C-alpha cells in the first residue's frame, strides 16, 4: 500500500503543499510505505524543489490534457490512480482547491474523509490517526480512519519538515483520455488581497472594529510592509464594508497558522479565535483593558493602535536601517 499526495501549484508549489508533503513523508516513514505525489500543474523548472522531500514517485499530467481546476476532468483520473496504487491514504492541503477535490474524490471512492486537520500519524495497529479541531477550536479530536482508502486535508504550515539528501522523485507521465467536459474554465482571475497569501503567511497583522473605518488601514499596511506580513481582518471589519472578505480570519473566514499574529483593535470573540488559534505568538493591541483578546495573547498592549502601530513601524524601520 502507498500514500498519495495531491499537490497544489500557483506558479510554484504552495506552502500548504509543502506542509502536506512533510506530514505524508513522516507518515510514510513510520508506516514503511512508498510516497507518491500528483502535480496538477507541472512546472518542470520547479521539480528541483521536490528533491530530498521524501517523495518516491511523482505523477505528472500535461495541463492541456487535464485542466488544473476541473474536478470533472481530474476525479476519474485520480480515482483510477488511487485504485491502481492501492493507496491507503490520500492527502492534500486544506485550501479551497484541496478540500473540494478531496470531497469529490471521497464520494467517488466511497472513502472516509477528514478535512482541515492539524497532524497525521498512525495508531499502533497501522490505522491512520489525525488530529482535528472541533467546535470552533474549543476541543481537539483524535480521529481513527478505519476504512481504506482514507482522505485527509491538512492546514497550511501545520507540519514542518526538513530537506534530506536525495534526488528528485522518479517521474511517471500520464496521458489520460478526456471525455467532453460539461463545464469549461475560461479565465482565472486571482483575487488581489496583498503580496503575501493569508493562509500561508508567517506573520499576519489583523485589524478589527477598532480600525474605525475603511480609510484607516494605512498604519497596518505599513507594518505589514516592514514585516513582510499579510493583512488580516475580523468579521466585524468585513461586515462593516471596511475591507474585502478575502482578508477575513475566523470561523467564517480563513484559518491561519502564522508564527506571529498581531491583532489590532480586535476584541477576540470565539469566532475570530477559531481562525487564529493555531498561531505561534499572539500580540494584542486594544484600548479596552477588558477586551477578551488579552486572555488569549502572549503579549498585550493597552492603548490606541493608531499611536502604537506607527511607533512600532518606526522602530522596526530603524532596526532594519542598522542592519538588524
Secondary structure, DSSP 4 states (H G I P E B T S, - for coil): -EEEEEEPBSSSB-HHHHHHHHHHHHHHHHHT-EEEEEETT--GGGGGGGTTSS-SEEEEE-TTTS-TT-HHHHHHHHHHHHHHHTEEEEEEESSHHHHHHHHHHHHHHT-EEEEEEEEEEE-TTS-EEEEEEETTTTEEEEEEE-SSSEEEEE-TTSS-----S--PPEEEEE----PPPSS---------S-SS-GGG-SEEEEE-GGG-STT--HHHHHHHHHHTPEEEE-HHHHHTTSS-GGGBBSTTSB----SEEEEES----HHHHHHHTT-SEEEEEES-TT-GGGGT-SEEEES-HHHHHHHHHHHHHHHHHTT-
